Protein backbone atom coordinates (compact mmCIF):
# COMPACT_ATOMS: atom_id res chain seq x y z
CA UNK A 1 0.00 0.00 0.00
CA UNK A 2 1.24 3.46 -0.89
CA UNK A 3 1.93 5.81 2.02
CA UNK A 4 1.89 9.56 1.48
CA UNK A 5 5.10 11.47 2.08
CA UNK A 6 6.18 14.94 1.10
CA UNK A 7 9.08 14.82 -1.35
CA UNK A 8 11.86 17.25 -0.55
CA UNK A 9 12.83 19.61 -3.40
CA UNK A 10 9.53 19.13 -5.25
CA UNK A 11 7.56 22.29 -4.47
CA UNK A 12 4.64 21.55 -6.79
CA UNK A 13 2.24 22.59 -4.04
CA UNK A 14 4.02 25.96 -3.91
CA UNK A 15 2.62 26.81 -7.33
CA UNK A 16 -0.32 28.80 -5.96
CA UNK A 17 -1.83 30.26 -9.13
CA UNK A 18 -5.42 31.06 -8.08
CA UNK A 19 -6.70 30.41 -11.61
CA UNK A 20 -5.78 26.75 -11.03
CA UNK A 21 -7.74 26.72 -7.76
CA UNK A 22 -11.10 28.39 -8.39
CA UNK A 23 -12.64 26.94 -5.21
CA UNK A 24 -10.30 28.64 -2.70
CA UNK A 25 -13.22 30.44 -1.02
CA UNK A 26 -14.79 27.07 -0.22
CA UNK A 27 -12.00 25.91 2.07
CA UNK A 28 -10.17 29.05 3.19
CA UNK A 29 -11.68 31.54 5.59
CA UNK A 30 -11.49 35.22 4.54
CA UNK A 31 -8.28 35.84 6.52
CA UNK A 32 -6.59 32.75 5.06
CA UNK A 33 -7.74 33.67 1.56
CA UNK A 34 -6.20 37.12 1.93
CA UNK A 35 -2.94 35.57 3.18
CA UNK A 36 -2.95 32.99 0.37
CA UNK A 37 -3.45 35.64 -2.31
CA UNK A 38 -0.72 37.80 -0.77
CA UNK A 39 1.68 34.85 -1.11
CA UNK A 40 1.16 34.48 -4.86
CA UNK A 41 3.99 35.97 -6.89
CA UNK A 42 3.64 37.34 -10.42
CA UNK A 43 4.66 33.97 -11.85
CA UNK A 44 2.05 32.07 -9.79
CA UNK A 45 4.63 30.63 -7.39
CA UNK A 46 4.59 31.30 -3.66
CA UNK A 47 6.79 34.24 -2.77
CA UNK A 48 8.23 32.11 0.05
CA UNK A 49 9.39 29.36 -2.31
CA UNK A 50 13.04 29.61 -3.28
CA UNK A 51 13.06 28.31 -6.85
CA UNK A 52 16.84 27.83 -6.82
CA UNK A 53 16.94 25.55 -3.77
CA UNK A 54 13.33 24.38 -4.22
CA UNK A 55 12.64 24.91 -0.55
CA UNK A 56 10.21 26.98 1.47
CA UNK A 57 11.86 29.91 3.20
CA UNK A 58 9.17 30.00 5.95
CA UNK A 59 8.66 26.24 6.32
CA UNK A 60 8.61 26.16 10.13
CA UNK A 61 6.16 29.09 10.18
CA UNK A 62 4.13 28.25 7.08
CA UNK A 63 0.37 28.83 7.18
CA UNK A 64 -2.09 26.16 8.21
CA UNK A 65 -3.23 25.65 4.61
CA UNK A 66 0.33 24.62 3.67
CA UNK A 67 0.36 21.77 6.20
CA UNK A 68 -0.74 18.21 5.56
CA UNK A 69 -2.18 17.19 8.91
CA UNK A 70 -5.31 15.26 9.80
CA UNK A 71 -6.75 18.30 11.58
CA UNK A 72 -6.14 20.68 8.68
CA UNK A 73 -7.55 18.37 6.03
CA UNK A 74 -10.60 17.49 8.09
CA UNK A 75 -11.35 21.16 8.74
CA UNK A 76 -10.60 22.44 5.24
CA UNK A 77 -11.84 19.59 3.05
CA UNK A 78 -13.95 17.37 5.32
CA UNK A 79 -11.44 14.55 4.83
CA UNK A 80 -11.28 12.24 7.84
CA UNK A 81 -7.99 10.86 9.15
CA UNK A 82 -8.73 7.44 7.64
CA UNK A 83 -9.03 9.03 4.18
CA UNK A 84 -6.10 11.43 4.45
CA UNK A 85 -3.42 9.14 2.99
CA UNK A 86 -5.29 8.42 -0.25
CA UNK A 87 -6.58 11.99 -0.55
CA UNK A 88 -3.08 13.47 -0.08
CA UNK A 89 -1.60 11.05 -2.63
CA UNK A 90 -4.26 12.00 -5.18
CA UNK A 91 -3.77 15.74 -4.53
CA UNK A 92 0.00 15.50 -4.88
CA UNK A 93 -0.18 13.43 -8.06
CA UNK A 94 -2.62 15.86 -9.63
CA UNK A 95 -0.56 18.92 -8.64
CA UNK A 96 2.80 17.43 -9.66
CA UNK A 97 1.40 16.39 -13.05
CA UNK A 98 -0.14 19.85 -13.56
CA UNK A 99 3.07 21.70 -12.64
CA UNK A 100 5.81 19.42 -13.94
CA UNK A 101 4.08 16.92 -16.26
CA UNK A 102 2.99 13.30 -16.08
CA UNK A 103 6.43 12.03 -17.11
CA UNK A 104 8.44 14.35 -14.89
CA UNK A 105 11.27 13.39 -12.60
CA UNK A 106 9.28 14.95 -9.76
CA UNK A 107 6.39 12.54 -10.34
CA UNK A 108 8.74 9.56 -10.63
CA UNK A 109 10.44 10.59 -7.39
CA UNK A 110 7.06 10.98 -5.67
CA UNK A 111 5.87 7.55 -6.85
CA UNK A 112 9.10 5.98 -5.60
CA UNK A 113 8.85 7.78 -2.26
CA UNK A 114 5.28 6.67 -1.54
CA UNK A 115 6.02 3.09 -2.53
CA UNK A 116 4.17 2.70 -5.82
N, C-alpha and C positions, 0 to 999 in steps of 0.2 A: 504494500500500500504506500502510495506517495504521501510524504509529510512535508507541509509547507515550511519553507525557510526563506528568509530574505537573502538575496545574493549580493554580496559586497561588490561594489564598483559597477552596478547595473544602472540604477537611477531612473529606470523607466517611469516609476511612479512620480518622479520629480518633474515630469513634463505635465504641467498644470493647465494647459490651454483650455480655457472655459468653453470654447466652441466644441471641444471633444467631450464635455461633461455638462450637457444641458440641464441635468436634473440636480444641480448643486443645491438649489433652494430646498429640495426635498429632504436632504440629510444634514445640512449645515444650518445652525441657527444664524440669525442676522449678524451677530458679532463674529462668528467663525467665517461666514461668507465674506464679510468685509476683510478679515485677515487673509483669507485664501486669495481673494482678488488682489490684495496688496502685495502678495508674494509672487505674482505672475510677472515675469519679465517680458520685454518686447518680443522675444523669440518664443514665448510660451513656456519656457523653463522657469522653475522656481529660482528666485533671486538668491536663495541660500544654497543652491546646488553649484558646486565648483565643477565645471565641465572638464577641466584639465585632470583633476584627481578623481573625478566621478564620486565625490563624497559630499555629504551634507555638512555645511559649516555650522549649523545650529542643532546637530543631531540630538545631543543630550537635552536640549530645550525645545525640541520641535513641537508643533501644535498637536493637539489630541487627534485631529483628523489625519495626521501623518503616521499614526501608530497602529500597528496591527495587534490589538489585544481583544480578548473576548468581550470586555466591557464596552470598548469603543464600537466594535462591530455590532453588538446587540443594540446599543443605543442608536447608532447612526442608520443601520440597515435592517434591524430586526432579525439579525442572524444570530442564532443561539450558539453557545460554545461547541455543541456537538456537530454543528454545520460549518464552523469557522474554517477548518482545514481545507475542505473542498472548495468553499467559497473563495478563500484567499488564493488558492491555486488557480482557480478559474480567472479571478481578477488579474493576477500577475500575468498569466499567459496572454490574456486579451490585451493588456497594456503593453507588454514587451513586444508582441507581434505588431501592434499599432505604431509603436515608436521606432522599433529597430527592424521589424520584418519577421516573417514566419520561418526564415532560414538563417536567422542571425546567430552569431556566436553567443549573444546574451541569452537567447531562448535555449540554445543547446546547453549552456552552463546552468540555467535554471532547471531544466529537465534533469540534468545529471545531479544537481544538488538535492532535488526533492525525491530522487530515487525512481524516476520513470525509466 
